Amino acid sequence: MFGFLKKETSVELKAPTSGLFVPLAAVSDEVFASKAVGDGFAVTPAENVNQVVSPIDGVVSSIFPTKHAIMLTTKAGVEILLHLGIDTVELNGAPFTMLVTEGAKVQQGAPLVTVDWSQVIAAYKETTVMVVSANATFELADAVTGEVSPATTIGTFKLMTD
């Protein structure tokens, strides 16, 4: 009867960049592969793509000082971490140019950061972009494999409730 009072608890996710879809369990970083920081997915960016976009509508709740990770929060309260590359914290922000600031409201597909992936590769780091949530469960959309783009629906995060 009062369905309009129910809070939306799930959010649809798009790919944060064009490239190859990677199941989280297949990434080379054991912390992410084991889901120790949350469930989700990853994308290895295509060679000619240097922009990472928002996979959801939300607010930029945190940008790590080394610019290698961004936290987004949805209206439903789902917290989503975008981690740009593997072991890229060691690069001290050099390959990353932020296009947003903390507190910015973003729409799905809005550019968040430009990455010079050649710097990442030159430092012998992997370019894989992880999208995870520690306070939501992840459900993969049907038949997501291979090449994806920011127009590709990857799945949904559903807020965990007590």
For each residue, the residues with C-beta under 8 A, 3 or more apart:
1:
2: 5 6
3: 6
4:
5: 2
6: 2 3
7: 76
8: 11 75 76
9: 76 158 159 161
10: 76 78 136 156 157 158 159
11: 8 56 57 58 74 76 78 136 156 157
12: 56 153 155 156
13: 41 55 56 80 131 153 154 155 156 157
14: 53 55 56 108 109 150 151 152 153 154
15: 18 19 21 43 55 148 149 150 151 152 154
16: 43 52 53 54 55 82 112 129 131 150
17: 43 45 46 49 51 52 53 129 150
18: 15 45 46 49 147 148 149 150
19: 15 43 44 45 46 49 129 147 148
20: 43 44 46 146 147 148
21: 15 41 42 43 144 145 146 147 148 152 154
22: 26 27 41 42 43 44 128
23: 26 41 42 140
24: 27 32 33 35 39 40 41 42 130 132 138
25: 33 35
26: 22 23 33 42
27: 22 24 32 33 42 86 128 130
28: 33 86 126 128
29: 32 33 86 87 126 128 130
30: 33 34
31: 34 36 37
32: 24 27 29 35 36 37 42 83 86 130 132
33: 24 25 26 27 28 29 30
34: 30 31
35: 24 25 32 38 39 132
36: 31 32
37: 31 32 81 132 134
38: 35 81 132 133 134 135 136
39: 24 35 132 133 136 137 138
40: 24 80 130 131 132 133 138 157
41: 13 21 22 23 24 130 131 138 140 144 154 155
42: 21 22 23 24 26 27 32 128 129 130 131
43: 15 16 17 19 20 21 22 128 129 131 148
44: 19 20 22 126 127 128 129
45: 17 18 19 49 50 52 115 117 127 129
46: 17 18 19 20 49 147
47: 117
48:
49: 17 18 19 45 46
50: 45 114 115 116 117
51: 17 111 113 114 115
52: 16 17 45 82 84 111 112 113 114 115 129
53: 14 16 17 108 109 110 111 112 150
54: 16 57 58 72 106 107 108 109 110 112
55: 13 14 15 16 72 80 82 108 131 150 154
56: 11 12 13 14 72 74 78 80 108
57: 11 54 74 75 106 107 108
58: 11 54 61 72 73 74 75 80 105 106
59: 72 73 103 104 105 106
60: 63 70 71 72 100 101 102 103 104 106 112
61: 58 71 72 73 79 102 103
62: 70 71 102
63: 60 67 69 70 71 98 100 101 102
64: 67 68 69 70 89
65: 93
66: 69 88 89 91 92 93 96
67: 63 64 84 93 96 98 113
68: 64 83 84 85 88 89 91 93 96
69: 63 64 66 81 82 83 84 89
70: 60 62 63 64 81 82 84 100 112 113
71: 60 61 62 63 79 80 81 82
72: 54 55 56 58 59 60 61 79 80 82 106
73: 58 59 61 77 78 79 80
74: 11 56 57 58 77 78 80 157
75: 8 57 58
76: 7 8 9 10 11 159
77: 73 74 135 159
78: 10 11 56 73 74 133 135 136 157 158 159
79: 61 71 72 73 133 134 135 136
80: 13 40 55 56 58 71 72 73 74 131 132 133 136 157
81: 37 38 69 70 71 130 131 132 133 134
82: 16 52 55 69 70 71 72 112 129 130 131
83: 32 68 69 129 130 132
84: 52 67 68 69 70 88 96 113 115 129
85: 68 88 115 120 125 126 127 128 129
86: 27 28 29 32 125 126 128
87: 29 90 125 126
88: 66 68 84 85 91 95 96 120 125
89: 64 66 68 69
90: 87 123 125
91: 66 68 88 94 95 96 119 120 123 125
92: 66
93: 65 66 67 68 96
94: 91 116 119
95: 88 91 115 116 117 119 120
96: 66 67 68 84 88 91 93 113 114 115 116
97: 113 114 115 116
98: 63 67 101 112 113
99: 111 112 113 114
100: 60 63 70 104 106 110 111 112 113
101: 60 63 98 104
102: 60 61 62 63
103: 59 60 61
104: 59 60 100 101
105: 58 59
106: 54 57 58 59 60 72 100 110 112
107: 54 57 110
108: 14 53 54 55 56 57
109: 14 53 54 150
110: 53 54 100 106 107
111: 51 52 53 99 100 114
112: 16 52 53 54 60 70 82 98 99 100 106
113: 51 52 67 70 84 96 97 98 99 100
114: 50 51 52 96 97 99 111
115: 45 50 51 52 84 85 95 96 97 120 127
116: 50 94 95 96 97 119 120
117: 45 47 50 95 120 121 127
118: 121 122
119: 91 94 95 116 122 123
120: 85 88 91 95 115 116 117 123 125 126 127
121: 117 118 124 125 127
122: 118 119
123: 90 91 119 120
124: 121
125: 85 86 87 88 90 91 120 121
126: 28 29 44 85 86 87 120
127: 44 45 85 115 117 120 121
128: 22 27 28 29 42 43 44 85 86
129: 16 17 19 42 43 44 45 52 82 83 84 85
130: 24 27 29 32 40 41 42 81 82 83
131: 13 16 40 41 42 43 55 80 81 82 154
132: 24 32 35 37 38 39 40 80 81 83 138
133: 38 39 40 78 79 80 81 136 138 157
134: 37 38 79 81
135: 38 77 78 79 159 160
136: 10 11 38 39 78 79 80 133 157 158 159 160
137: 39 157 158 160
138: 24 39 40 41 132 133 155 156 157
139: 155 156 158
140: 23 41 144 154 155
141: 144 153 154 155 156
142:
143:
144: 21 41 140 141 148 152 153 154 155
145: 21
146: 20 21
147: 18 19 20 21 46
148: 15 18 19 20 21 43 144 152 154
149: 15 18 152
150: 14 15 16 17 18 53 55 109
151: 14 15
152: 14 15 21 144 148 149
153: 12 13 14 141 144
154: 13 14 15 21 41 55 131 140 141 144 148
155: 12 13 41 138 139 140 141 144
156: 10 11 12 13 138 139 141
157: 10 11 13 40 74 78 80 133 136 137 138
158: 9 10 78 136 137 139
159: 9 10 76 77 78 135 136
160: 135 136 137
161: 9
162:
